[in-house]
Amino acid sequence: MTILTMDRKELEKRVGKISKELEKKITDMGTPVEELTDSEVEVELFPNRPDLLSLENFARAVNQFNGKGKVAKFRIYEPEKNYEVIVEKSVKVVRPFTVCAIIKGLKFSDSDIKNVVDLQEKLHNSIGRKRKKAAIGIYPLDKISLPIRFVGRASEDIKFLPLEASREMNARQILKGHPTGREYAHLLEDTDVYPVFIDANDDVLSMPPIINSEKTGRIDEKTRDVFIECSGHNLVYLKKVLNILLASISEMGGKIYAMNIKDSKDGSFVSPDMGHEDLEFKIEDIEKTLGISLKEKEVRGYLNRMGIGMRNDNGKFFAEVPCYRADILHWIDLTEEVAIAYGYDNFVPEIPEISTIAEEDSFDREKRAIGNILAGLGMLECNSFHLTTKKNIKKMHYEFNDFIEVEESKTERDVLRMDMMTNMLQILSENSDAAYPQKVFEVGRVFALDEKSDNGVREKERLAIAMVDEKMGYTEMKQVLDYLFKMLGLEYIVEDVEDSNYIVGRCGKIVVDDVEVGRVGEVAPRVLRNWKIRFPVVGCEIGLGFL
């Protein structure tokens, strides 16, 4: 959960005096008021609503929920001369994408600048995953010369004065000698090419995702026009982040101008795109899920209160999802929006008219038992996403190509996972700076193509265990498996097998009742290098169909 702290006077300028009634409505909106003083308002936000992380966007949502605001629409002005960002091939290996915009005619106050900087950092730390997935730069337009180039350069070819520094530095010096550089240095480790934004005068604007230039990267009260960029690895993701920021800054006045993003490798486009996204849904699905009867007019009203438009195209209903909403992916998300606007207090609980004797599923009992056994051994249970990326899968299964892809994925995770070990290694990689040893496990579902199934996909439950330490080997995992199968009352054997993902001679297949149910072994150095894991890892993955 995130706490948003706002200046009460600034908020009341936009939403009106905060009475007891309005305070309740803010809470009913799904953002409970944590503290209300004469000077500040604190509300609690769920992680799925990064668009509410600024006073301006929050005030818009409150007015819409209160029936005083319309569904947001944004006018984007055509690019003027030289409103271009050229993405060179050299940057593709380190930070391949950017989206950009220009806003002109702003009138920043002290509080406006604070709000913009606060939103920038909150987006970095939330949806931007501490700048790994998205990093934002904001620059006074009068201090740069267009067009802009986004390039990759060697450290010695980059030299500029970073913010809050007293001397010019090259890329490696910034990562080692600047406080912000040291904090985010891990995002640019193991690379000889560093991303930089450069203007037409060859002045460095910034080195994302690390820091801006002191010369071109600081806004103040005199700033009227700004250039904004957002860089990262997933274009769809970046567009959402930029739109959230633009939606907030646009409330401060000013006009949003588009820019031509010229990318010879991945295709050129115009940025930003702040039009709504159409999401088809059926009113009867919402009715069935919520257990209430709804008319078209009522659904439209509820969605409008949540800032979402709606239209009827010859009997087909479409929600018009605002460009800054990153959490609306499916009609079930619209159902939640309708439920919030309808009011959870207005739902009447009913006892089902069914008399049955319930019993926990035996398979679920066994899975729970496995979790308890491994937790008793001091292991940490994980619950990772069913969705992953092709790149992650190929870090281990480099020849695998039978991906189950998600059409028009809204995030960088665009394929269903085909194994569990990939996720285990990702968890270990992302926690490489934590204390050792690390011992994790997960019981979860994997997916494979299957023409015989109704939907063409076969689902299976598996157990994955991974352990990493400076001295970790097959013996430690064998001890875990011995104890696990003993507690389950099962016998098993391990037979030698060759598997390219494990070290030769230190890998085996797990056999129960003469049937192979899984693999165990020390993970191959090739795989560990792909995940940038420094210490040995031993892992096993077991199908649970034998339970």
PARO-111762 format. One record per residue (C-alpha): x, y, z; residue in three letters. Coordinates in steps of 0.5 Angstrom, whole numbers, padded with zeros to 4 digits, always signed. Last residue first. Layout:
XYZALA...
***
This chain:
+0000-0074-0011LEU+0003-0077-0018PHE+0001-0071-0022GLY+0005-0066-0018LEU+0010-0065-0023GLY+0017-0064-0020ILE+0022-0058-0021GLU+0029-0059-0017CYS+0035-0054-0016GLY+0042-0053-0014VAL+0045-0046-0015VAL+0052-0044-0015PRO+0054-0037-0013PHE+0054-0030-0017ARG+0047-0030-0021ILE+0047-0026-0027LYS+0041-0029-0030TRP+0045-0031-0036ASN+0051-0032-0032ARG+0047-0037-0028LEU+0044-0041-0034VAL+0051-0042-0037ARG+0054-0044-0031PRO+0049-0050-0031ALA+0044-0051-0025VAL+0046-0056-0020GLU+0041-0062-0021GLY+0034-0065-0020VAL+0029-0067-0025ARG+0022-0069-0025GLY+0016-0074-0025VAL+0020-0080-0028GLU+0015-0086-0028VAL+0018-0092-0025ASP+0013-0092-0019ASP+0016-0085-0017VAL+0023-0083-0021VAL+0027-0076-0020ILE+0031-0075-0026LYS+0038-0073-0025GLY+0044-0068-0025CYS+0051-0067-0023ARG+0054-0071-0028GLY+0054-0066-0033VAL+0052-0059-0030ILE+0045-0057-0031TYR+0041-0053-0036ASN+0043-0058-0042SER+0040-0064-0039ASP+0044-0071-0038GLU+0041-0076-0034VAL+0043-0080-0028ASP+0037-0084-0024GLU+0034-0081-0017VAL+0030-0086-0013ILE+0023-0085-0010TYR+0019-0087-0004GLU+0013-0084-0002LEU+0010-0083+0005GLY+0009-0075+0004LEU+0014-0074+0010MET+0019-0079+0007LYS+0018-0076+0000PHE+0020-0069+0003LEU+0026-0071+0008TYR+0029-0075+0002ASP+0028-0069-0002LEU+0031-0064+0002VAL+0037-0068+0004GLN+0038-0069-0004LYS+0038-0062-0005MET+0044-0061+0000GLU+0048-0066-0003THR+0047-0063-0010TYR+0051-0057-0008GLY+0052-0050-0005MET+0058-0047-0003LYS+0057-0039-0004GLU+0050-0040-0003ASP+0044-0041-0007VAL+0038-0046-0006MET+0032-0047-0011ALA+0026-0051-0010ILE+0020-0052-0016ALA+0013-0056-0015LEU+0009-0057-0021ARG+0001-0057-0022GLU+0000-0058-0030LYS-0004-0054-0035GLU-0005-0056-0042ARG-0007-0051-0047VAL-0011-0051-0054GLY-0017-0049-0051ASN-0021-0055-0051ASP-0015-0060-0050SER-0013-0064-0055LYS-0009-0059-0059GLU-0004-0058-0053ASP+0001-0053-0052LEU+0004-0052-0045ALA+0002-0049-0039PHE+0005-0049-0032VAL+0002-0048-0025ARG+0004-0047-0018GLY+0008-0050-0012VAL+0014-0045-0010GLU+0020-0046-0007PHE+0026-0041-0004VAL+0032-0042+0000LYS+0037-0037+0000GLN+0044-0038+0004PRO+0046-0032+0004TYR+0043-0025+0006ALA+0040-0020+0000ALA+0044-0017-0005ASP+0043-0022-0010SER+0035-0022-0009ASN+0033-0020-0016GLU+0037-0026-0019SER+0034-0031-0014LEU+0027-0029-0016ILE+0029-0030-0023GLN+0032-0036-0022LEU+0026-0039-0018MET+0021-0036-0024ASN+0025-0040-0029THR+0025-0046-0025MET+0017-0046-0025MET+0016-0048-0033ASP+0012-0047-0039MET+0011-0040-0036ARG+0005-0036-0040LEU+0007-0031-0045VAL+0007-0023-0046ASP+0010-0020-0039ARG+0012-0014-0042GLU+0005-0011-0040THR-0001-0009-0043LYS-0001-0016-0047SER-0004-0015-0054GLU-0005-0022-0055GLU-0002-0026-0050VAL+0003-0032-0052GLU+0003-0039-0051ILE+0010-0040-0053PHE+0013-0046-0057ASP+0020-0044-0058ASN+0025-0047-0053PHE+0032-0048-0056GLU+0035-0043-0051TYR+0031-0046-0045HIS+0035-0043-0039MET+0036-0035-0041LYS+0031-0037-0046LYS+0025-0037-0041ILE+0027-0030-0039ASN+0027-0027-0046LYS+0021-0030-0048LYS+0017-0026-0042THR+0013-0028-0036THR+0006-0029-0034LEU+0004-0034-0029HIS+0007-0029-0024PHE+0011-0031-0018SER+0008-0034-0011ASN+0014-0035-0007CYS+0015-0040+0000GLU+0021-0039+0004LEU+0025-0045+0006MET+0027-0046+0013GLY+0026-0053+0013LEU+0019-0053+0017GLY+0017-0048+0011ALA+0019-0054+0006LEU+0014-0059+0010ILE+0009-0054+0011ASN+0009-0052+0003GLY+0008-0060+0002ILE+0003-0061+0006ALA-0001-0055+0003ARG+0000-0059-0004LYS-0003-0065-0001GLU-0009-0062+0002ARG-0010-0059-0005ASP-0010-0065-0008PHE-0015-0068-0003SER-0020-0063-0004ASP-0022-0060+0002GLU-0029-0062+0004GLU-0036-0059+0004ALA-0043-0062+0006ILE-0048-0059+0002THR-0055-0055+0003SER-0056-0050-0002ILE-0060-0044-0002GLU-0054-0039-0002PRO-0054-0034+0004ILE-0055-0027+0002GLU-0051-0021+0003PRO-0054-0014+0001VAL-0049-0010-0003PHE-0051-0003-0002ASN-0045-0002+0003ASP-0040-0004-0003TYR-0042+0002-0007GLY-0045+0002-0014TYR-0039+0006-0016ALA-0034+0001-0013ILE-0038-0005-0016ALA-0038-0002-0023VAL-0030-0001-0022GLU-0030-0008-0020GLU-0034-0010-0026THR-0029-0006-0031LEU-0023-0010-0028ASP-0027-0016-0030ILE-0028-0014-0037TRP-0021-0014-0037HIS-0014-0010-0037LEU-0016-0004-0033ILE-0010-0003-0028ASP-0006+0002-0033ALA-0011+0008-0033ARG-0007+0014-0036TYR-0010+0013-0043CYS-0017+0013-0040PRO-0021+0007-0042VAL-0027+0008-0046GLU-0031+0002-0044ALA-0035-0002-0050PHE-0042-0005-0051PHE-0044-0008-0057LYS-0052-0007-0058GLY-0050-0003-0065ASN-0044+0000-0062ASP-0046+0003-0055ASN-0041+0007-0052ARG-0038+0008-0045MET-0033+0013-0042GLY-0029+0011-0035ILE-0027+0016-0030GLY-0030+0012-0024MET-0036+0016-0024ARG-0037+0015-0031ASN-0037+0008-0030LEU-0042+0008-0025TYR-0046+0012-0030GLY-0046+0008-0036ARG-0047+0002-0032VAL-0054+0005-0029GLU-0056+0008-0036LYS-0055+0001-0039GLU-0059-0002-0034LYS-0057-0007-0028LEU-0059-0012-0024SER-0055-0015-0018ILE-0051-0021-0017GLY-0044-0018-0018LEU-0041-0023-0022THR-0048-0025-0026LYS-0049-0017-0027GLU-0042-0016-0030ILE-0043-0021-0035ASP-0050-0019-0037GLU-0047-0012-0038ILE-0043-0015-0043LYS-0036-0012-0045PHE-0031-0009-0050GLU-0025-0005-0048LEU-0023+0001-0052ASP-0017+0005-0051GLU-0018+0012-0050HIS-0013+0017-0053GLY-0007+0020-0050MET-0002+0017-0055ASP+0004+0021-0054PRO+0008+0021-0058SER+0008+0020-0066VAL+0011+0013-0068PHE+0017+0010-0072SER+0019+0003-0072GLY+0023-0002-0068ASP+0030-0001-0072LYS+0030+0006-0075SER+0027+0009-0069ASP+0024+0016-0071LYS+0020+0019-0065ILE+0016+0024-0068ASN+0014+0029-0062MET+0007+0031-0060ALA+0005+0038-0056TYR+0001+0038-0050ILE-0001+0045-0048LYS+0000+0049-0041GLY-0004+0049-0035GLY-0003+0045-0028MET-0008+0040-0030GLU-0004+0038-0036SER+0002+0036-0031ILE-0002+0031-0028SER-0005+0028-0035ALA+0002+0028-0037LEU+0005+0024-0032LEU+0000+0019-0032ILE+0001+0019-0040ASN+0008+0018-0039LEU+0008+0012-0035VAL+0003+0009-0039LYS+0007+0010-0046LYS+0013+0007-0042LEU+0009+0000-0041TYR+0007-0001-0048VAL+0014+0001-0050LEU+0017-0004-0046ASN+0025-0004-0044HIS+0026+0003-0041GLY+0026+0011-0043SER+0021+0016-0041CYS+0022+0023-0044GLU+0019+0030-0042ILE+0021+0037-0045PHE+0019+0043-0042VAL+0016+0050-0043ASP+0015+0055-0038ARG+0020+0054-0033THR+0021+0061-0029LYS+0019+0057-0022GLU+0024+0052-0023ASP+0026+0046-0028ILE+0033+0042-0027ARG+0036+0038-0033GLY+0040+0042-0038THR+0046+0045-0035LYS+0046+0040-0029GLU+0045+0034-0033SER+0040+0029-0031ASN+0041+0022-0027ILE+0041+0015-0027ILE+0036+0011-0031PRO+0038+0015-0036PRO+0044+0019-0037MET+0041+0026-0038SER+0041+0032-0043LEU+0048+0031-0046VAL+0050+0037-0050ASP+0051+0035-0057ASP+0049+0042-0060ASN+0042+0038-0063ALA+0041+0035-0056ASP+0043+0029-0053ILE+0040+0024-0049PHE+0044+0018-0046VAL+0045+0011-0046PRO+0051+0007-0043TYR+0055+0002-0047VAL+0060-0002-0044ASP+0055-0006-0040THR+0056-0011-0034ASP+0052-0006-0030GLU+0047-0001-0032LEU+0042-0002-0027LEU+0046-0004-0022HIS+0049+0003-0021ALA+0042+0006-0019TYR+0045+0008-0012GLU+0052+0009-0014ARG+0050+0014-0019GLY+0045+0017-0014THR+0051+0018-0009PRO+0056+0020-0015HIS+0063+0017-0015GLY+0062+0010-0018LYS+0056+0010-0023LEU+0058+0018-0024ILE+0065+0016-0025GLN+0063+0010-0030ARG+0059+0015-0034ALA+0064+0020-0035ASN+0064+0026-0030MET+0064+0034-0030GLU+0065+0037-0023ARG+0061+0040-0017SER+0056+0035-0017ALA+0048+0036-0015GLU+0046+0034-0022LEU+0051+0031-0026PRO+0056+0036-0030LEU+0057+0032-0037PHE+0062+0027-0040LYS+0060+0021-0044ILE+0065+0019-0050ASP+0070+0016-0044GLU+0064+0011-0042SER+0062+0008-0049ALA+0056+0011-0052ARG+0049+0009-0053GLY+0044+0014-0056VAL+0038+0018-0056PHE+0038+0024-0060ARG+0034+0030-0059ILE+0032+0035-0065PRO+0032+0040-0062LEU+0036+0045-0058SER+0036+0045-0050ILE+0036+0050-0045LYS+0029+0053-0047ASP+0026+0047-0046LEU+0027+0046-0039PRO+0028+0039-0038TYR+0024+0033-0035ILE+0027+0026-0035GLY+0023+0019-0033ILE+0026+0012-0032ALA+0022+0006-0033ALA+0023-0001-0032LYS+0029-0001-0028LYS+0027+0006-0025ARG+0026+0003-0018LYS+0020-0001-0021ARG+0018+0004-0025GLY+0010+0002-0023ILE+0012+0004-0016SER+0019+0007-0015ASN+0020+0011-0021HIS+0013+0013-0021LEU+0013+0015-0014LYS+0020+0019-0016GLU+0016+0023-0022GLN+0010+0024-0018LEU+0014+0028-0012ASP+0018+0032-0017VAL+0012+0034-0021VAL+0008+0036-0014ASN+0014+0039-0011LYS+0015+0043-0018ILE+0007+0045-0017ASP+0008+0047-0010SER+0013+0052-0011ASP+0009+0055-0017SER+0010+0053-0024PHE+0006+0057-0030LYS+0006+0052-0036LEU+0005+0055-0043GLY+0008+0049-0047LYS+0009+0042-0046ILE+0013+0037-0050ILE+0013+0030-0051ALA+0017+0023-0051CYS+0017+0016-0051VAL+0023+0012-0051THR+0026+0005-0052PHE+0032+0000-0053PRO+0036+0001-0046ARG+0042-0003-0046VAL+0043-0006-0053VAL+0038-0002-0057LYS+0042+0005-0055VAL+0047+0004-0061SER+0041+0003-0066LYS+0040+0010-0065GLU+0033+0013-0063VAL+0032+0020-0066ILE+0027+0024-0062VAL+0024+0030-0066GLU+0020+0036-0065TYR+0025+0039-0070ASN+0019+0044-0073LYS+0013+0043-0069GLU+0009+0037-0067PRO+0002+0037-0068GLU-0002+0039-0061TYR-0005+0034-0057ILE-0012+0035-0054ARG-0014+0031-0048PHE-0020+0028-0045LYS-0022+0026-0038ALA-0029+0023-0037VAL-0033+0029-0034LYS-0032+0032-0027GLY-0037+0034-0021LYS-0041+0027-0020GLY-0037+0026-0014ASN-0033+0020-0017PHE-0031+0025-0023GLN-0029+0030-0018ASN-0025+0025-0013VAL-0022+0022-0020ALA-0020+0029-0022ARG-0017+0031-0015ALA-0013+0025-0015PHE-0010+0026-0022ASN-0008+0033-0019GLU-0005+0031-0012LEU-0001+0026-0015SER+0000+0018-0014LEU-0007+0017-0017LEU-0005+0014-0024ASP-0001+0009-0020PRO-0007+0005-0018ARG-0006-0002-0018ASN-0001-0001-0012PRO-0007+0001-0008PHE-0007+0008-0005LEU-0008+0010+0002GLU-0010+0017+0003VAL-0007+0023+0007GLU-0009+0030+0008VAL-0005+0036+0010GLU-0005+0043+0013SER-0011+0043+0018ASP-0011+0035+0019THR-0014+0029+0016LEU-0011+0022+0017GLU-0012+0016+0014GLU-0017+0017+0009VAL-0019+0011+0005PRO-0018+0011-0002THR-0023+0006-0005GLY-0028+0011-0008MET-0032+0010-0002ASP-0026+0013+0002THR-0026+0019-0002ILE-0034+0019-0001LYS-0033+0019+0006LYS-0029+0025+0007GLU-0034+0028+0002LEU-0039+0027+0007GLU-0035+0029+0013LYS-0033+0036+0009SER-0027+0037+0005ILE-0028+0044+0002LYS-0028+0044-0005GLY-0025+0039-0010VAL-0020+0043-0014ARG-0018+0049-0009LYS-0019+0044-0003GLU-0013+0040-0005LEU-0009+0046-0005GLU-0011+0048+0002LYS-0010+0041+0004ARG-0003+0040+0002ASP-0003+0032+0000MET+0000+0026+0003THR-0001+0020-0001LEU+0001+0013+0003ILE+0002+0007-0001THR+0000+0000+0000MET
***
